[in-house]
Amino acid sequence: MVVHLYGVTTADAPQPPLKGRQDGEVRFVSDGELAVIVSDVDADAPAGRKDLLAHAHVLEALSEQATVVPMQFGIALPDDDVVRGQMLERDRESMESLLAFFEGLVQVTVQAFHNEEPALREVLRRHPELVEAREQLRTFPEGVSQAQQVELGQAVAAALEELQEEDRMTILDRLAPLARAVAENEPGGAHEVAHAAFLVERDAREAFDEAVGEIRAQNEDRMRIRYVGPQPPYSFLEAAQTGELVWD
Amino acid sequence: MTVTQHRSGGGYANRPAPSGLADVIDTILDKGLVIDLYVRVSLVGIELLTIDARIVIASVDTYLRFAEAVNRLDLTETQTSGIPELMEDISSAGAKGKTSGALEGAKEKLSGFLGGGDEEEEEEESRKRTSSSSRTSSSRRPPRKSSEREKQSEET
């Protein structure tokens, strides 16, 4: 058996009963001030989707009430003594400063996608010239070359991208003021409108939830929104470590 | 105060949901603290997976699909007519919707790595951070170049 590392929190954090990887009991390796979140795992067993989700869900459950600094998945140490030596002694200073930096903050992630048909409908509504181009191609379908089809498709794609950008700004303009920081991901698919992580104060979570609910309700037809959290501040760790992200 | 691991059901209506598989690819495989390792947990082909998950398809094929989609769109009707979604983002491909073309290939690879039995998974000694995907700003995302897109789709 080895000790799988989930993350680091403060020793006074609530310690709810949680199952981790391989259904192991999640426990704290603590020195009274800091606590490393761990569970015992079979060292030889390879990791699959269940392990990935267990790691994420343990950290998310703890993030409900405590400040958590997450470890990347896939790190295990031989035993508790090594965990103490590494995390609570050697790396203590950086653990303390990260926990202080993120105190009272959680990450939530918002991902928005266009529903294709309503989005295309809106594109045609805004661009009468595309409707016209379409009608022309429809009138003489036998004489339409592939180049003409591609041209129409490109124009549609460009107009769709404009609409995506507009909807992306609507989402960010509504949510960013409620967050301490925003980290956007690169677009992940043809219909992805926005994908952003927000660092939110625990006290502001309810207001943020409501704002996401509002955006959902207002764009029900055209967009579907995934809202994930609370997560530990994955997307802001690097910026915190490099000093790119600072509080006033 | 009680906390349980299953949070999705309780609370008020707008609460966020726990991570799904697509989210963990973005978070715990890509970000999070790293230390000098004594033991590395063996993992699946993560590099391939993160690359596959980020494929954005736009090519002649895509444009033809868009042209066809607007052609079939009936502008007179008010009800949605059930045209199948032509392209589905990879992140939600596992959960809903249909995929086509190259995206389907990527999805198959993804489920091959993560959906299959654990016993088939191979050990991977070193996994690099293949993509640094987040930017801590809200600036305009860079335009996607069609030449890059075609190149990416060929790689699949």
Interface residues (C-beta under 8 A of the other chain):
Chain A: V2 H4 L5 G7 V8 P14 P16 L18 K19 V41 A43 A45 P46 A47 G48 R49 K50 D51 L52 L53 H55 A56 H57 V58 L59 E60 A61 E64 Q65 V69 P70 M71 Q72 F73 G74 I75 A76 L77 P78 V82 Q86 M87 D91 L98 V108 T109 Q111 F113 N115 E116 E117 P118 L120 R121 V123 L124 L130 V131 R134 L137 R138 Q146 Q149 V150 L152 G153 Q154 V156 A157 L160 E165 L172 A176 A181 V182 A183 E184 N185 E186 P187 G188 G189 A190 H191 E192 H195 A196 A197 E206 D209 E210 V212 G213 R216 R226 Y227 V228 G229 P230 Q231 Y234 S235 F236 L237 E238 A239 E244 L245
Chain B: M1 T2 V3 T4 Q5 R7 Y12 A13 N14 R15 P16 A17 P18 S19 G20 L21 D23 V24 D26 T27 I28 L29 D30 K31 G32 L33 V34 I35 D36 L37 Y38 V39 R40 V41 S42 L43 V44 A53 R54 V56 I57 A58 V60 T62 Y63 L64 R65 F66 A67 E68 A69 V70 N71 L73 L75 T80 S81 I83 E85 L86 M87 E88 D89 I90 S91 S92 L103 L114 G115 G116 G117 D118 E119 E121 E122 E123 R127 S133 S134 R135 T136 S137 S138 R140 R141 P142 R144
